[in-house]
Amino acid sequence: MTRFLLKAISAASVAGVLVTGPVAFAASTAGTVQAAAASHLSAAQIVEHNVAARGGLQAWHAVNTMTMSGQIEAGGKKNTKLPFTMTMKRPHKSRFEVRFNDQTAFQVYDGAQGWKVRPFLGRDEVEPYTPAEAKSAAVSAELDGPLIDYASKGSRVEALGMEQVEGHRAYVLKVTTKDNASRRIWIDASSFLELKIDGEPRKLDGKMHDVAIFYRDYRKESGLVVPHTLETVVTGGKQPHKLTIEHVTVNPPTDDTLFAKPQLAMAKMPSH
């Protein structure tokens, strides 16, 4: 699946967008694959089948902007669902918003710099991304994801073998970017759609935990094939976090000002 979805599910957790800012998925190299069997397709062939299953190069190349909206689970005892909106624009612009109690927390990335506004924490200021957040955003803000046109992006892909993912036989690919950030992607051997991808490890209780994102409920949207349910699972975590996409709009008119540094007056919500 495309990286803007990865960024969305990552940022969607309240711990992410409201507390720590974007947790984009950068390098995840934990673990080695115990292959169930050798892959009979090359990495390039697997990617070719995946791109075709997702709608094809022509369809994705025709996409300049995309907006997705739906509900995310906030976690906690009640596991409240919150409305979110994610907007992406080529080449590397993104905006993610979550609403709660008539307030909006959001983060924007203009392709080079990023900012976040977190009123849920009682903060009215516009905070810049940390260097680490900006680096992660630069890696994760590609609209069409890590596999489409991977070579032209300076990435390399290798096939590691096969594994079972929730009852599905899956090819395991390792994608390494030009900055040597790597992650594994599990591709369904039947549909050639993504089943699972490595997330960036998270620190909980002073320890690092592996993260995986599962993709389900694929549907067609304007010639593209995208999952409508994404679930983030943290090893040792209390419960997974689910993101449900309800609406997808391809190529909506989107002005660049949407991704510019927010003005403080925009960040403050009117009092009632």
C-alpha positions as CSV (number, residue, x, y, z in Angstrom):
1,M,0.0,0.0,0.0
2,T,1.1,3.6,-0.5
3,R,3.1,5.4,2.1
4,F,0.6,8.1,2.7
5,L,-1.5,5.4,4.3
6,L,1.4,4.3,6.3
7,K,1.9,7.8,7.5
8,A,-1.8,8.1,8.2
9,I,-2.1,5.1,10.4
10,S,1.1,6.0,12.1
11,A,0.0,9.6,12.8
12,A,-3.5,8.5,13.5
13,S,-2.8,7.2,17.0
14,V,-3.5,9.7,19.6
15,A,0.0,9.0,21.0
16,G,1.3,10.0,17.6
17,V,-0.5,13.1,16.3
18,L,-1.5,14.5,19.6
19,V,1.5,13.7,21.8
20,T,4.6,13.0,19.8
21,G,3.9,14.3,16.4
22,P,4.2,12.2,13.2
23,V,5.7,8.7,13.7
24,A,6.5,8.1,10.1
25,F,7.8,4.7,9.2
26,A,11.5,4.9,8.4
27,A,14.1,2.2,8.9
28,S,12.9,-1.1,10.3
29,T,15.4,-3.8,10.0
30,A,14.5,-6.0,12.9
31,G,14.5,-9.7,12.4
32,T,15.2,-12.0,9.6
33,V,12.7,-13.9,7.6
34,Q,12.5,-17.7,8.0
35,A,11.3,-18.4,4.5
36,A,8.7,-21.2,4.2
37,A,9.8,-21.8,0.6
38,A,11.9,-20.1,-2.0
39,S,10.1,-17.5,-4.1
40,H,9.7,-18.6,-7.7
41,L,9.3,-15.0,-8.8
42,S,12.0,-12.3,-8.8
43,A,11.6,-9.2,-6.7
44,A,11.1,-7.1,-9.8
45,Q,8.3,-9.5,-11.0
46,I,6.6,-9.5,-7.7
47,V,6.6,-5.7,-7.7
48,E,5.3,-5.7,-11.3
49,H,2.3,-7.9,-10.3
50,N,1.7,-5.7,-7.2
51,V,1.6,-2.5,-9.2
52,A,-0.9,-4.1,-11.7
53,A,-3.1,-5.4,-8.8
54,R,-3.2,-1.9,-7.3
55,G,-4.5,-0.4,-10.5
56,G,-1.4,-0.1,-12.7
57,L,1.2,2.5,-13.4
58,Q,-0.9,4.7,-15.6
59,A,-3.6,5.0,-13.0
60,W,-1.2,6.0,-10.3
61,H,0.8,8.4,-12.5
62,A,-2.5,10.2,-13.1
63,V,-2.9,10.9,-9.4
64,N,-1.7,14.3,-8.3
65,T,-3.7,14.8,-5.1
66,M,-5.7,12.5,-2.8
67,T,-7.9,13.0,0.2
68,M,-9.0,10.2,2.5
69,S,-11.3,10.5,5.6
70,G,-12.8,8.2,8.1
71,Q,-12.4,7.1,11.7
72,I,-9.5,6.1,13.9
73,E,-9.5,4.3,17.2
74,A,-7.9,6.4,19.9
75,G,-7.3,3.6,22.3
76,G,-7.8,3.7,26.1
77,K,-10.6,2.1,28.1
78,K,-13.4,3.4,25.8
79,N,-11.3,3.2,22.6
80,T,-13.1,6.3,21.2
81,K,-13.3,6.6,17.5
82,L,-12.2,10.0,16.1
83,P,-12.8,11.5,12.6
84,F,-9.6,12.1,10.6
85,T,-8.8,13.6,7.2
86,M,-5.5,12.9,5.3
87,T,-4.6,15.0,2.3
88,M,-1.6,14.3,0.0
89,K,-0.2,16.2,-2.9
90,R,2.8,15.4,-5.2
91,P,5.6,15.5,-4.9
92,H,5.9,15.2,-1.0
93,K,3.2,17.3,0.6
94,S,0.9,16.0,3.3
95,R,-1.7,17.2,5.9
96,F,-3.3,15.1,8.6
97,E,-6.1,16.2,10.9
98,V,-7.9,14.6,13.8
99,R,-10.9,16.1,15.6
100,F,-11.9,15.6,19.2
101,N,-14.2,17.6,21.5
102,D,-14.6,20.4,18.9
103,Q,-10.9,20.8,18.5
104,T,-8.6,19.9,15.7
105,A,-5.1,18.6,16.0
106,F,-3.1,18.6,12.8
107,Q,0.3,18.3,11.2
108,V,1.5,19.5,7.8
109,Y,4.5,18.8,5.7
110,D,5.3,21.1,2.7
111,G,7.9,18.8,1.2
112,A,10.8,20.2,3.1
113,Q,9.6,21.3,6.6
114,G,6.7,20.2,8.9
115,W,4.7,21.7,11.7
116,K,2.2,20.4,14.2
117,V,-0.6,21.9,16.3
118,R,-1.8,20.0,19.3
119,P,-4.7,21.8,21.1
120,F,-5.6,18.6,23.0
121,L,-2.5,19.1,25.0
122,G,-3.4,22.7,25.8
123,R,-0.9,24.0,23.4
124,D,-1.9,26.9,21.1
125,E,1.5,27.3,19.5
126,V,2.7,26.0,16.1
127,E,5.5,23.6,16.8
128,P,8.1,22.7,14.1
129,Y,9.0,19.1,13.3
130,T,12.1,17.9,15.0
131,P,14.9,16.9,12.7
132,A,14.0,13.2,13.2
133,E,10.3,13.9,12.4
134,A,11.3,15.9,9.2
135,K,13.5,13.1,8.1
136,S,10.8,10.5,8.6
137,A,8.2,12.7,6.8
138,A,10.6,13.1,3.8
139,V,10.8,9.3,3.6
140,S,7.1,8.6,4.1
141,A,5.4,11.4,2.1
142,E,5.4,9.7,-1.3
143,L,1.9,9.5,-2.6
144,D,2.2,6.2,-4.5
145,G,4.3,4.3,-2.0
146,P,7.6,2.6,-1.8
147,L,7.2,0.0,-4.6
148,I,5.9,2.1,-7.6
149,D,8.8,3.4,-9.5
150,Y,11.1,2.3,-6.7
151,A,14.2,2.3,-8.9
152,S,13.7,5.9,-10.0
153,K,13.4,6.8,-6.4
154,G,16.8,5.3,-5.6
155,S,15.4,2.3,-3.8
156,R,16.3,-1.4,-4.2
157,V,14.0,-4.4,-3.6
158,E,15.0,-7.9,-2.8
159,A,12.9,-11.1,-2.3
160,L,13.5,-12.8,1.0
161,G,11.3,-15.9,0.5
162,M,7.7,-16.7,1.6
163,E,5.7,-16.7,4.9
164,Q,2.2,-17.2,6.0
165,V,0.2,-14.0,7.0
166,E,-3.2,-14.6,8.6
167,G,-3.7,-17.7,6.4
168,H,-2.3,-16.2,3.2
169,R,0.9,-17.3,1.5
170,A,2.9,-14.2,1.0
171,Y,6.1,-13.1,-0.7
172,V,8.4,-11.2,1.6
173,L,10.1,-8.2,0.1
174,K,12.8,-6.0,1.6
175,V,12.8,-2.4,0.4
176,T,15.9,-0.3,1.0
177,T,15.7,3.4,0.2
178,K,18.6,5.5,-1.1
179,D,19.1,6.6,2.6
180,N,19.5,3.0,3.6
181,A,16.2,2.9,5.5
182,S,14.7,-0.6,5.1
183,R,11.5,-2.4,5.8
184,R,9.8,-5.6,4.8
185,I,6.5,-5.8,2.9
186,W,4.4,-9.0,2.7
187,I,2.7,-9.4,-0.7
188,D,-0.2,-11.9,-1.1
189,A,0.9,-14.7,-3.4
190,S,-2.6,-14.9,-4.9
191,S,-3.9,-11.3,-5.2
192,F,-0.4,-9.6,-5.1
193,L,-1.8,-6.9,-2.8
194,E,0.0,-5.9,0.4
195,L,-1.0,-7.9,3.5
196,K,1.4,-6.4,6.0
197,I,4.4,-4.1,6.3
198,D,7.0,-3.3,9.0
199,G,6.3,-0.2,11.0
200,E,8.8,1.9,12.8
201,P,9.6,0.3,16.3
202,R,8.0,2.2,19.2
203,K,9.3,2.8,22.6
204,L,6.9,1.6,25.4
205,D,7.8,1.4,29.1
206,G,11.4,2.1,28.2
207,K,11.7,-0.7,25.7
208,M,11.5,-0.8,21.9
209,H,8.7,-2.9,20.4
210,D,8.3,-4.1,16.8
211,V,5.4,-2.7,14.9
212,A,3.4,-4.2,12.0
213,I,0.6,-2.8,9.9
214,F,-2.0,-5.1,8.4
215,Y,-4.1,-4.2,5.3
216,R,-7.7,-5.4,4.8
217,D,-10.9,-4.7,2.9
218,Y,-9.5,-3.6,-0.5
219,R,-11.8,-1.7,-2.7
220,K,-11.6,0.1,-6.0
221,E,-11.4,3.9,-5.9
222,S,-11.3,5.8,-9.3
223,G,-9.3,3.0,-10.9
224,L,-7.0,2.5,-7.9
225,V,-7.2,-0.4,-5.5
226,V,-6.7,0.6,-1.8
227,P,-7.4,-1.0,1.5
228,H,-10.1,0.5,3.7
229,T,-9.0,-1.0,7.0
230,L,-5.5,-0.7,8.4
231,E,-4.6,-2.1,11.7
232,T,-1.4,-1.3,13.6
233,V,-0.1,-4.0,16.0
234,V,2.6,-3.3,18.5
235,T,4.4,-6.4,19.8
236,G,3.6,-6.6,23.5
237,G,1.1,-3.8,23.2
238,K,-2.3,-3.9,24.9
239,Q,-4.5,-3.7,21.8
240,P,-4.2,-2.9,18.1
241,H,-5.2,0.4,16.6
242,K,-7.5,0.4,13.7
243,L,-8.0,3.1,11.0
244,T,-11.1,2.8,8.8
245,I,-11.3,4.7,5.5
246,E,-14.8,5.8,4.6
247,H,-14.2,8.2,1.8
248,V,-11.5,8.6,-0.9
249,T,-11.3,11.5,-3.3
250,V,-8.8,11.3,-6.2
251,N,-7.4,14.6,-7.6
252,P,-9.5,17.1,-5.6
253,P,-8.4,20.7,-6.1
254,T,-5.8,21.3,-3.4
255,D,-4.0,24.6,-2.9
256,D,-0.4,24.5,-1.7
257,T,-1.3,26.8,1.2
258,L,-3.0,23.8,2.9
259,F,0.5,22.4,3.5
260,A,2.2,25.7,4.5
261,K,3.3,26.7,8.0
262,P,0.0,27.3,10.0
263,Q,-0.6,30.7,11.3
264,L,-1.2,31.0,15.1
265,A,-4.7,32.5,14.5
266,M,-5.6,29.5,12.4
267,A,-4.4,27.1,15.1
268,K,-6.5,28.6,17.9
269,M,-10.1,27.4,18.1
270,P,-12.8,29.9,19.1
271,S,-14.0,29.8,22.7
272,H,-17.6,29.0,23.5
